[in-house]
């Protein structure tokens, strides 16, 4: 008996393999993903800021109702994106409301799914402005890593802020204060 194994690959698999072979760092790969995402997938939207009370637990921890975001390895001005409720747990969860459950009674499979969708305590790190994609004084693009409980690897997110009153002289903090979220997308890692 002769067994033959073949693998069919689509165009996306081929492009993904080609694009990952030429990068010396993960950061350069992520920059390439950002460029491709904003060129090929981008659709401008308008997301609402968090309308409830935001509790500032400490310099790195922000509370939105029952949900907590912890922001690490990020310059202070960029933490204001979370402090002002521009990005919050509901946006990250896609608007889903996740009911807290007793994790001790769940099967292994249920725990994996629950940890993937839960938004009650999330960690964000390495928020970075993508200056090479900022061609306008009223738009700034960024990326960050999202760490979910129970998962070993982070997820990569890209987002865009728009401030129609900004100009080239507008300081980052002032830009953030007057901005709105106009694009938000998970890329993954």
C-alpha positions, -999 to +999 in steps of 0.1 A: +000+000+000+013+035-009+001+065+010+005+100-005+000+131+015-006+164-001-013+199+012-034+224-007-026+260+001-045+290-009-032+324-019-033+337+017-011+308+029+014+315+001+015+353+009+018+346+046+048+323+041+065+347+017+060+377+040+074+359+071+106+347+054+122+381+049+119+397+084+147+398+109+124+408+139+088+403+150+085+441+150+093+443+113+068+416+106+041+434+126+048+466+107+043+448+075+010+433+087-001+468+097+007+482+063-011+454+046-041+457+069-046+494+064-041+490+026-064+460+021-089+457+050-093+492+063-128+506+066-133+538+086-158+534+115-168+555+145-167+537+179-182+552+210-162+561+240-170+544+273-200+563+287-199+550+323-176+560+351-139+550+345-121+541+378-084+547+377-071+520+401-034+530+396-012+543+367-016+510+348-051+498+357-085+511+345-119+499+355-150+500+333-179+487+354-170+451+362-141+449+337-105+458+342-078+467+317-042+467+328-018+486+305+020+479+307+051+488+288+035+519+273+044+555+275+022+576+298+006+597+270-007+566+252-023+552+285-047+581+281-064+562+253-077+539+280-080+565+307-104+585+285-124+554+275-115+556+238-106+519+239-123+498+266-132+462+273-165+463+254-148+473+222-122+446+226-149+421+233-168+431+201-197+445+221-203+411+237-215+408+273-199+378+289-216+364+319-193+355+347-193+318+354-180+294+380-148+282+363-144+253+387-175+235+372-164+239+336-148+212+314-113+218+299-129+228+266-153+252+282-125+268+301-105+274+269-136+291+252-145+311+283-109+324+287-109+334+251-141+354+252-140+368+287-133+405+290-134+411+328-096+413+332-073+419+303-037+431+300-025+453+272+012+459+265+035+476+241+011+503+227+031+518+199+023+546+174+029+535+138+044+568+126+053+553+092+015+550+085+006+585+097+003+606+066-022+631+080-021+654+110-057+644+119-051+606+119-028+585+140-024+547+138-012+523+165-008+487+176-008+468+209-006+433+223-036+420+242-030+393+268-061+371+278-063+351+310-054+314+305-038+320+270+000+318+266+003+341+236-009+376+230-031+389+202-020+418+181-044+446+176-043+476+152-063+508+157-067+543+144-076+576+162-089+606+143-089+642+157-105+665+132-092+696+150-055+685+151-027+699+131+010+691+128+018+710+160-008+692+181+009+674+211+001+637+215-019+642+247-041+669+232-045+647+201-058+618+222-081+640+243-099+653+212-098+620+192-123+592+184-116+556+175-121+551+138-106+517+132-101+487+154-090+452+142-073+421+157-045+406+136-034+378+159+001+364+163 
